[in-house]
Amino acid sequence: MPLDEFQKSVLRVLMPLRSPESVVAGGSVLQRHGHRLSDDQDLFHHTASDILEIARRDCGALAAEGMEVDIEVRHDGLVEALVSRGEEGFTKVQWVSSGAWNFFQPVPDPTFGYRLHMADLAVNKVLAAGGRRAVRDYVDLALIHEHVMPLWHAVWAAPAKDESWTPVKLLEQIAATNQFRQAELDEKVLSTLDLSIGEIGARIREAVEEARDIFARLPGRSAGRLFVDATGQPVNDVARILSGGDDVRSLDTVIGGAWPSGPDIDAALIESLVQQYGWDGQGSSSTYGR
């Protein structure tokens, strides 16, 4: 956990085939050093034009390793396959046209080949939580708020990726959907922790209240911006942001990522996760335990 052994086998095949235009994203990357097991591998691409060809190539590589690949969805912009091998296990792989507008360029990674930066993953997750009702999203939001960046920062930056949202509307949608039962969590989320929906819900409510207060203080013209320092690290100190110093920059998104990337660009964000949960999520202490 949070990647099982079969998922690791699948990624070992897919990893050498990734590029800055074909990156791994989603929950499996966000929770790589966390505590929740994701049941799919999301591969993001700038455009839909070559997804069918990329999926064909990747499926051929998986089949060459003795894996059974069952294509369940195939059309422009989306291919979805169920990948399995005997009794080893199974996982879904999705090739999608998504994730082109990013704050950071894709990060080279020894597990995934190329993946989205942790900050982009965090912002993508708050957008996902605003657009659907899924308990796994709120488990991820609690992890993001605790270890990656405060919820307010991810929500404030989100309109840069989806201009149909304002930070306030997205925040209130997340607040309104923060209603789950323990049975729903137990059924739908596999974790190395003994999770409590009461504690997760309380953590999200606290984060929402903090965001409401901060949003009232931030200048509206900065909505849709990610605040970073001169090295590209997110700045979460509101007083520092409001001071208007030269050491804080407001970052916008561009296709392919605005900030140059490298293997250590988001290492500081990952370090907190590894310290809490261990490299493979097996040294986790119960942050949300019952």
DRENDO-1510 file (C-alpha; in Angstrom, 1 decimal, always signed):
<recs>
REC; n; res; u; v; w
REC; 1; MET; +0.0; +0.0; +0.0 .
REC; 2; PRO; -0.9; +2.5; -1.3 .
REC; 3; LEU; +0.3; +0.9; -4.6 .
REC; 4; ASP; -0.2; -2.9; -4.4 .
REC; 5; GLU; +2.3; -5.2; -6.0 .
REC; 6; PHE; +0.3; -5.7; -9.2 .
REC; 7; GLN; -0.1; -2.0; -9.7 .
REC; 8; LYS; +3.6; -1.6; -9.3 .
REC; 9; SER; +4.1; -4.3; -12.0 .
REC; 10; VAL; +1.8; -2.4; -14.3 .
REC; 11; LEU; +3.6; +0.9; -13.7 .
REC; 12; ARG; +7.0; -0.7; -14.3 .
REC; 13; VAL; +5.7; -1.4; -17.9 .
REC; 14; LEU; +4.1; +2.0; -18.4 .
REC; 15; MET; +6.8; +4.1; -16.7 .
REC; 16; PRO; +9.4; +4.0; -19.6 .
REC; 17; LEU; +6.7; +5.0; -22.1 .
REC; 18; ARG; +5.7; +8.2; -20.3 .
REC; 19; SER; +6.8; +11.7; -21.5 .
REC; 20; PRO; +6.0; +15.3; -20.5 .
REC; 21; GLU; +3.0; +15.0; -22.9 .
REC; 22; SER; +1.8; +11.7; -21.4 .
REC; 23; VAL; +1.9; +11.8; -17.6 .
REC; 24; VAL; +0.6; +9.8; -14.6 .
REC; 25; ALA; -1.9; +11.8; -12.4 .
REC; 26; GLY; -4.8; +11.2; -10.1 .
REC; 27; GLY; -5.1; +9.5; -6.7 .
REC; 28; SER; -2.3; +6.9; -7.3 .
REC; 29; VAL; +0.3; +9.7; -7.5 .
REC; 30; LEU; -1.2; +11.9; -4.8 .
REC; 31; GLN; -1.4; +8.9; -2.4 .
REC; 32; ARG; +1.9; +7.2; -3.5 .
REC; 33; HIS; +3.4; +8.0; -0.1 .
REC; 34; GLY; +0.0; +8.3; +1.7 .
REC; 35; HIS; -2.5; +5.8; +3.1 .
REC; 36; ARG; -5.3; +5.3; +0.5 .
REC; 37; LEU; -5.2; +2.7; -2.3 .
REC; 38; SER; -6.4; +4.0; -5.6 .
REC; 39; ASP; -7.9; +1.4; -8.0 .
REC; 40; ASP; -6.9; +3.1; -11.2 .
REC; 41; GLN; -4.0; +4.7; -13.0 .
REC; 42; ASP; -4.8; +7.9; -14.8 .
REC; 43; LEU; -2.7; +9.0; -17.8 .
REC; 44; PHE; -3.2; +12.6; -18.8 .
REC; 45; HIS; -2.5; +14.1; -22.2 .
REC; 46; HIS; -2.5; +17.6; -23.7 .
REC; 47; THR; -4.8; +16.7; -26.6 .
REC; 48; ALA; -7.1; +13.9; -27.7 .
REC; 49; SER; -5.5; +13.5; -31.1 .
REC; 50; ASP; -3.0; +10.8; -30.2 .
REC; 51; ILE; -4.7; +9.1; -27.2 .
REC; 52; LEU; -5.9; +6.1; -29.2 .
REC; 53; GLU; -2.4; +5.5; -30.6 .
REC; 54; ILE; -0.7; +5.9; -27.2 .
REC; 55; ALA; -3.2; +3.6; -25.6 .
REC; 56; ARG; -2.7; +1.0; -28.3 .
REC; 57; ARG; +1.1; +1.2; -27.7 .
REC; 58; ASP; +0.8; +0.9; -23.9 .
REC; 59; CYS; -1.7; -1.9; -24.1 .
REC; 60; GLY; +0.6; -3.8; -26.4 .
REC; 61; ALA; +3.5; -3.4; -23.9 .
REC; 62; LEU; +1.2; -4.7; -21.1 .
REC; 63; ALA; +0.1; -7.7; -23.1 .
REC; 64; ALA; +3.8; -8.5; -23.9 .
REC; 65; GLU; +4.3; -8.9; -20.2 .
REC; 66; GLY; +1.6; -11.5; -20.0 .
REC; 67; MET; -1.1; -9.2; -18.8 .
REC; 68; GLU; -4.7; -9.4; -19.9 .
REC; 69; VAL; -6.0; -6.0; -21.2 .
REC; 70; ASP; -9.8; -5.6; -21.5 .
REC; 71; ILE; -10.7; -2.4; -23.3 .
REC; 72; GLU; -14.0; -1.1; -21.7 .
REC; 73; VAL; -14.2; +2.4; -23.2 .
REC; 74; ARG; -12.6; +3.6; -26.4 .
REC; 75; HIS; -13.3; +6.9; -28.1 .
REC; 76; ASP; -11.7; +10.2; -28.8 .
REC; 77; GLY; -10.4; +11.7; -25.6 .
REC; 78; LEU; -10.8; +8.6; -23.4 .
REC; 79; VAL; -9.7; +5.0; -23.4 .
REC; 80; GLU; -10.3; +2.8; -20.3 .
REC; 81; ALA; -9.0; -0.7; -19.8 .
REC; 82; LEU; -9.1; -3.3; -17.0 .
REC; 83; VAL; -5.6; -4.9; -16.7 .
REC; 84; SER; -5.1; -8.2; -14.9 .
REC; 85; ARG; -2.7; -11.1; -14.7 .
REC; 86; GLY; -4.0; -14.4; -13.2 .
REC; 87; GLU; -4.4; -14.2; -9.5 .
REC; 88; GLU; -2.0; -11.3; -9.1 .
REC; 89; GLY; -4.7; -8.7; -9.1 .
REC; 90; PHE; -6.2; -6.1; -11.4 .
REC; 91; THR; -6.3; -2.3; -11.9 .
REC; 92; LYS; -7.9; +0.1; -14.3 .
REC; 93; VAL; -5.8; +2.3; -16.6 .
REC; 94; GLN; -7.4; +5.4; -18.1 .
REC; 95; TRP; -5.9; +7.5; -21.0 .
REC; 96; VAL; -7.6; +10.8; -21.0 .
REC; 97; SER; -7.3; +14.2; -22.6 .
REC; 98; SER; -6.9; +16.4; -19.5 .
REC; 99; GLY; -4.5; +18.2; -17.3 .
REC; 100; ALA; -2.9; +20.4; -20.0 .
REC; 101; TRP; -3.1; +23.7; -18.0 .
REC; 102; ASN; -0.7; +23.4; -15.1 .
REC; 103; PHE; +1.2; +25.6; -12.7 .
REC; 104; PHE; +4.3; +23.3; -12.9 .
REC; 105; GLN; +5.8; +21.3; -15.7 .
REC; 106; PRO; +5.6; +17.5; -15.4 .
REC; 107; VAL; +8.0; +16.0; -12.9 .
REC; 108; PRO; +10.3; +13.0; -13.9 .
REC; 109; ASP; +9.7; +10.2; -11.4 .
REC; 110; PRO; +11.3; +6.8; -10.9 .
REC; 111; THR; +8.0; +5.1; -10.3 .
REC; 112; PHE; +5.8; +6.9; -12.8 .
REC; 113; GLY; +8.2; +8.1; -15.5 .
REC; 114; TYR; +6.5; +11.5; -15.7 .
REC; 115; ARG; +3.8; +12.7; -13.3 .
REC; 116; LEU; +2.0; +15.9; -12.3 .
REC; 117; HIS; +3.6; +18.1; -9.6 .
REC; 118; MET; +2.0; +17.6; -6.2 .
REC; 119; ALA; +0.6; +21.2; -6.2 .
REC; 120; ASP; -1.2; +20.5; -9.5 .
REC; 121; LEU; -2.5; +17.2; -8.2 .
REC; 122; ALA; -3.9; +19.1; -5.1 .
REC; 123; VAL; -5.7; +21.7; -7.2 .
REC; 124; ASN; -7.0; +19.0; -9.5 .
REC; 125; LYS; -8.4; +17.2; -6.5 .
REC; 126; VAL; -10.4; +20.2; -5.1 .
REC; 127; LEU; -11.9; +20.6; -8.6 .
REC; 128; ALA; -12.9; +16.9; -8.6 .
REC; 129; ALA; -14.4; +17.2; -5.2 .
REC; 130; GLY; -16.5; +20.2; -6.3 .
REC; 131; GLY; -17.8; +18.4; -9.4 .
REC; 132; ARG; -18.9; +15.1; -7.8 .
REC; 133; ARG; -19.8; +13.4; -4.5 .
REC; 134; ALA; -17.2; +10.8; -3.7 .
REC; 135; VAL; -16.0; +10.0; -0.2 .
REC; 136; ARG; -12.5; +9.2; -1.5 .
REC; 137; ASP; -12.1; +12.8; -2.6 .
REC; 138; TYR; -12.6; +14.0; +1.0 .
REC; 139; VAL; -10.1; +11.5; +2.3 .
REC; 140; ASP; -7.7; +13.0; -0.2 .
REC; 141; LEU; -8.6; +16.6; +0.7 .
REC; 142; ALA; -7.8; +15.9; +4.4 .
REC; 143; LEU; -4.4; +14.5; +3.3 .
REC; 144; ILE; -3.8; +17.5; +1.1 .
REC; 145; HIS; -4.7; +20.0; +3.8 .
REC; 146; GLU; -2.5; +18.2; +6.3 .
REC; 147; HIS; +0.6; +17.5; +4.3 .
REC; 148; VAL; +0.6; +19.2; +0.8 .
REC; 149; MET; -0.9; +22.6; +1.1 .
REC; 150; PRO; -3.8; +24.2; +3.0 .
REC; 151; LEU; -7.2; +23.7; +1.4 .
REC; 152; TRP; -7.6; +27.4; +1.0 .
REC; 153; HIS; -4.6; +27.7; -1.2 .
REC; 154; ALA; -5.6; +24.8; -3.5 .
REC; 155; VAL; -9.2; +26.2; -3.8 .
REC; 156; TRP; -7.9; +29.8; -4.4 .
REC; 157; ALA; -5.7; +28.6; -7.3 .
REC; 158; ALA; -8.4; +26.3; -8.9 .
REC; 159; PRO; -10.0; +28.8; -11.3 .
REC; 160; ALA; -6.7; +28.9; -13.2 .
REC; 161; LYS; -7.5; +25.4; -14.3 .
REC; 162; ASP; -11.3; +25.7; -14.6 .
REC; 163; GLU; -12.7; +29.2; -15.1 .
REC; 164; SER; -16.2; +28.1; -14.5 .
REC; 165; TRP; -15.5; +28.2; -10.8 .
REC; 166; THR; -14.7; +31.0; -8.4 .
REC; 167; PRO; -12.8; +30.2; -5.2 .
REC; 168; VAL; -15.9; +31.0; -3.1 .
REC; 169; LYS; -18.3; +28.9; -5.2 .
REC; 170; LEU; -15.9; +25.9; -5.2 .
REC; 171; LEU; -15.3; +26.2; -1.5 .
REC; 172; GLU; -19.0; +26.3; -0.7 .
REC; 173; GLN; -19.7; +23.3; -3.0 .
REC; 174; ILE; -17.0; +21.3; -1.1 .
REC; 175; ALA; -18.6; +22.4; +2.2 .
REC; 176; ALA; -22.1; +21.4; +1.1 .
REC; 177; THR; -21.0; +17.9; -0.1 .
REC; 178; ASN; -19.1; +17.1; +3.1 .
REC; 179; GLN; -21.7; +14.7; +4.4 .
REC; 180; PHE; -20.8; +11.0; +4.4 .
REC; 181; ARG; -21.6; +8.0; +6.6 .
REC; 182; GLN; -19.0; +5.7; +8.2 .
REC; 183; ALA; -20.4; +2.8; +6.3 .
REC; 184; GLU; -19.9; +4.6; +3.0 .
REC; 185; LEU; -16.2; +5.3; +3.9 .
REC; 186; ASP; -15.7; +1.7; +5.0 .
REC; 187; GLU; -17.2; +0.3; +1.8 .
REC; 188; LYS; -15.5; +2.6; -0.7 .
REC; 189; VAL; -12.1; +3.5; +0.6 .
REC; 190; LEU; -9.2; +1.0; +1.2 .
REC; 191; SER; -6.6; +2.5; +3.5 .
REC; 192; THR; -3.7; +1.6; +5.8 .
REC; 193; LEU; -5.4; +3.6; +8.5 .
REC; 194; ASP; -8.6; +2.8; +10.5 .
REC; 195; LEU; -10.4; +5.9; +9.2 .
REC; 196; SER; -13.1; +7.9; +11.0 .
REC; 197; ILE; -15.5; +9.8; +8.8 .
REC; 198; GLY; -16.3; +12.0; +11.8 .
REC; 199; GLU; -12.7; +13.1; +12.1 .
REC; 200; ILE; -12.2; +13.6; +8.4 .
REC; 201; GLY; -15.4; +15.6; +8.2 .
REC; 202; ALA; -14.4; +17.8; +11.1 .
REC; 203; ARG; -10.9; +18.4; +9.5 .
REC; 204; ILE; -12.6; +19.5; +6.3 .
REC; 205; ARG; -15.0; +21.8; +8.1 .
REC; 206; GLU; -12.1; +23.4; +10.0 .
REC; 207; ALA; -10.2; +23.9; +6.7 .
REC; 208; VAL; -13.3; +25.5; +5.1 .
REC; 209; GLU; -13.7; +27.9; +7.9 .
REC; 210; GLU; -10.1; +28.9; +7.7 .
REC; 211; ALA; -10.5; +29.4; +3.9 .
REC; 212; ARG; -13.5; +31.6; +4.3 .
REC; 213; ASP; -11.6; +33.9; +6.6 .
REC; 214; ILE; -8.5; +34.0; +4.3 .
REC; 215; PHE; -10.6; +34.6; +1.2 .
REC; 216; ALA; -12.0; +37.7; +2.8 .
REC; 217; ARG; -8.5; +39.1; +3.1 .
REC; 218; LEU; -7.0; +38.2; -0.2 .
REC; 219; PRO; -7.3; +40.6; -3.1 .
REC; 220; GLY; -9.9; +39.4; -5.6 .
REC; 221; ARG; -7.6; +40.0; -8.6 .
REC; 222; SER; -5.3; +37.2; -7.3 .
REC; 223; ALA; -8.0; +34.6; -7.5 .
REC; 224; GLY; -6.8; +31.7; -9.7 .
REC; 225; ARG; -3.2; +32.2; -8.7 .
REC; 226; LEU; -0.8; +29.9; -6.8 .
REC; 227; PHE; +1.5; +31.8; -4.5 .
REC; 228; VAL; +5.1; +30.6; -4.7 .
REC; 229; ASP; +8.6; +31.8; -3.6 .
REC; 230; ALA; +11.6; +32.4; -5.7 .
REC; 231; THR; +12.4; +28.6; -5.8 .
REC; 232; GLY; +8.8; +27.7; -6.8 .
REC; 233; GLN; +7.7; +26.4; -3.4 .
REC; 234; PRO; +4.1; +27.2; -2.4 .
REC; 235; VAL; +3.9; +30.1; +0.1 .
REC; 236; ASN; +1.1; +29.4; +2.6 .
REC; 237; ASP; +1.8; +32.3; +5.0 .
REC; 238; VAL; -1.0; +34.7; +4.4 .
REC; 239; ALA; +0.7; +37.6; +6.1 .
REC; 240; ARG; +3.7; +37.1; +3.8 .
REC; 241; ILE; +1.5; +37.1; +0.8 .
REC; 242; LEU; -0.4; +40.2; +1.8 .
REC; 243; SER; +2.9; +42.1; +2.5 .
REC; 244; GLY; +3.5; +42.2; -1.2 .
REC; 245; GLY; +7.2; +41.4; -0.9 .
REC; 246; ASP; +9.3; +40.6; -3.9 .
REC; 247; ASP; +9.9; +37.1; -2.5 .
REC; 248; VAL; +6.3; +36.0; -3.3 .
REC; 249; ARG; +5.1; +35.5; -6.8 .
REC; 250; SER; +1.6; +34.7; -8.1 .
REC; 251; LEU; +1.8; +31.8; -10.6 .
REC; 252; ASP; -0.7; +31.3; -13.4 .
REC; 253; THR; -1.2; +28.1; -15.5 .
REC; 254; VAL; +0.0; +27.5; -19.0 .
REC; 255; ILE; -0.4; +24.5; -21.3 .
REC; 256; GLY; +2.4; +22.1; -20.3 .
REC; 257; GLY; +3.1; +23.9; -17.0 .
REC; 258; ALA; +4.4; +27.4; -16.2 .
REC; 259; TRP; +7.3; +26.6; -13.8 .
REC; 260; PRO; +10.3; +24.6; -14.9 .
REC; 261; SER; +10.4; +21.2; -13.2 .
REC; 262; GLY; +12.9; +18.6; -12.1 .
REC; 263; PRO; +13.1; +15.5; -9.9 .
REC; 264; ASP; +13.5; +17.5; -6.7 .
REC; 265; ILE; +11.0; +20.4; -7.5 .
REC; 266; ASP; +8.3; +19.2; -5.2 .
REC; 267; ALA; +10.4; +17.1; -2.8 .
REC; 268; ALA; +9.5; +19.3; +0.1 .
REC; 269; LEU; +5.8; +18.6; -0.4 .
REC; 270; ILE; +6.4; +14.8; -0.5 .
REC; 271; GLU; +8.7; +14.8; +2.5 .
REC; 272; SER; +5.8; +15.5; +4.9 .
REC; 273; LEU; +3.9; +12.5; +3.5 .
REC; 274; VAL; +6.9; +10.2; +3.8 .
REC; 275; GLN; +7.6; +11.3; +7.4 .
REC; 276; GLN; +4.0; +10.6; +8.3 .
REC; 277; TYR; +3.2; +7.4; +6.4 .
REC; 278; GLY; +6.5; +5.9; +5.2 .
REC; 279; TRP; +7.7; +5.6; +1.6 .
REC; 280; ASP; +5.1; +2.9; +0.8 .
REC; 281; GLY; +2.4; +4.0; +3.2 .
REC; 282; GLN; +3.2; +1.2; +5.6 .
REC; 283; GLY; +4.7; +3.2; +8.4 .
REC; 284; SER; +1.6; +5.2; +8.9 .
REC; 285; SER; +0.3; +6.4; +12.2 .
REC; 286; SER; -3.4; +7.0; +12.6 .
REC; 287; THR; -4.1; +10.6; +11.8 .
REC; 288; TYR; -7.8; +10.0; +11.4 .
REC; 289; GLY; -8.1; +6.9; +13.5 .
REC; 290; ARG; -11.1; +5.7; +15.5 .
</recs>
